[in-house]
Amino acid sequence: MLVLGVGAGGPARAAASALSTPATAPMATAPTTPAGAHKLVAGPGAAVPFASGMSLVAAAAVPYTWRPGCPVGPAQLRMLHLRYWGFDGKPHMGRMVVNESVAEDVVKVLRTLYYERFPIWEMVPEDAYHGNDNRAAAADDTSGFNCRYAVAS
């Protein structure tokens, strides 16, 4: 599941106090490329250009969102490192786990959102919320992969 957007809190939440988690702290310098990651890519046209990186995912990095029996294994996942605009009007660096088959497309979408200055409240892997979609939504988290049992609607 890929969740992109302002989520449950939306713009009204932007008026709330500023989020101060390390995952969303403003970037003072250019992000570094994690070991095994692709080179960071900067785009034209922004005072602080869009930046992204991609790295492999080990099972230990997704202890709450992946388990044996999931249709994709950790080897098929990628950790994206993406710059985004926060509701505070500042660029932040976030992380998102996605299936490798859509990773480049997700980067393209987030690049477009960045250059449109579309605000995102928070971008951390769903594991930060122990795989609990309701907790992630309540925090207005923009996240990606979460292997869980589907509920019929």
Beta strands, then each sheet from edge to edge (+ up, - down):
strand 1: 52-56
strand 2: 77-85
strand 3: 91-99
sheet 1: 1+ 2- 3+
end
